[in-house]
Amino acid sequence: MRVRPLNVPVWTLARVGDALPGSAVSGDATVTGISLSTRDVVAGDLFAALPGATTHGVRFAAQALEAGAVAVLTDPEGAAALPADVPRVVVDRPRARLAAFAADFYGHPSTRFTTIGVTGTQGKTTTTYLAEAVLGESDAAVIGTIGTRIAGRPAASSLTTPEAPALQALFAVMAEEQVAACAMEVSSHAIVQGRVDGFVLDAAVFLNLGRDHLDFHHDVESYFQAKAALFTPEHARRAVINLDDAHGRRLTELTTLPVTTFSTEGAAADWRAVNIRAHRLGSDVTLLAPDGRETELSVPLPGAFNVSNAVAAVVALAGEGHDLQRLADGIATARGVPGRMERVEEGQSFTAIVDYAHKPEAVEAVLHALRPVTAGRLILVLGAGGDRDRGKRPLMGEVAARLADVLVVTDDNPRSENPASIRAEVLAGAESGAAQVLEIGDRREAIAAAVDLARTGDTVVVAGKGHERGQQVGDVVHPFDDREVLAELIGDVR
């Protein structure tokens, strides 16, 4: 699927300047697109050369111009570094202006379909995929960690929430494809960096908040405040909030938006999931609507957290006028989400699961979900990523050793860190647990050890990387897909 609309906007550089009050325009050009990265430049683009945390984007202006960009949007500092003959628009704080400008440039395309923004520490991807399932692929679009899908077809995107110019271009494609709704993941980074400025979501959904991204936000309070910023009139028309989460309850008191609440744990919410019957392949549940109506919901994904994700998707879309029974029917037929509690079936006598869990709360949720449907032992393969929040590593080890029967500590994406040092921090947290603990640095060998240990009735969980297809060691990303490796190793020992 294309990532730029067929109906290409055509703006003069003077018009760009008019759309950015206070800007100074130099030179002339015809602008037909906007790009922030040299990788995304298309002929006719306005290249946004923005100041960054470590360098200024003007360093890449020459490369962008060589790739086909016709002008540069930058600040006074960036303008001073450009050759005099380069057409430009110069404005103070260009990043703060870029999102609204991009929406204007593409004609505010998100007004032509329903937009649901989903935020939370875990469950965003699953919730958006379930929303796609209940709408039907041909009528839906999804933006998130695994990528973008428009009317069932993949479209290239690199971030969980794309930068504003790319996001608005994708919205323009969705409008051309006449989708009914877009369910998008909204990361805390995207909120802080203004990627979701310039347009208003029809509904913003809050799932939960745990420890994550503290290398960026520094503390949980800052992380919460970043999430809470989505629930303002500048970003959304209404809020859908999980009342089972303490931060969700706090958010209901802070937001000025109209609020709809939901619960799967007995809280006094507008929508309540009751009579939850868990089974090996998922859960059956009765959903109580605000008017007392009862609807049976069959969630084809295991775990109480996936019941919550399914309810979030249904409640958000029901609030936009979608028929409740049709939403319930769509949930029942939903396919699995890549790398999220994904089963690997190779004819083995034990259950094999790959999951993206890479934070303490997610690891705990996965193990709690699988324990009741595991007749034998829970065998967990787990590592922690390098160059990320170090504080969560021992917490992950503690949870894993407390709830699993066998824990194999291995490497995840060590990036620039010493892999052995990362493992040591995970192992330190695991010391107090009852699980048998093994340390095997090589990820393939660690998965092989788990498969060799597995017996009839056991469950093997390979956690941390989920849908990812590579393992980053230093600056090199080596091909590695947990699902493929696990399937191959099971086949070897069957």
Secondary structure, 3 states (H helix, E strand, C coil): CCCCCCCCCCEEHHHHHHHCCCCEEECCCEECEEECCHHHCCCCEEEEECECCCCEHHHHHHHHHHCCCCEEEECHHHHHCCCCCCCEEECCCHHHHHHHHHHHHCCCHHHHCEEEEEECCCCHHHHHHHHHHHHCHHHEEEEECCEEEECCEEECCCCCCCCHHHHHHHHHHHHHHCCCEEEEECCHHHHHCCCCCCCCECEEEECCCCCCCHHHHCCHHHHHHHHHCCCCCCCECCEEEECCCHHHHHHHHHCCCCEEEEECCCCCCCEEEEEEEEECCEEEEEEECCCCCEEEEEECCCCHHHHHHHHHHHHHHHCCCCCHHHHHHHHHCCCCECCECEECCCCCCCEEEEECCCCHHHHHHHHHHHHHHCCCCEEEEECCCCCCCCCHHHHHHHHHHHHCCEEEECCCCCECCCHHHHHHHHHHHHCCCCCEEEECCCHHHHHHHHHHHCCCCCEEEEECCCCCCEEEECCEEEECCHHHHHHHHHHHHC
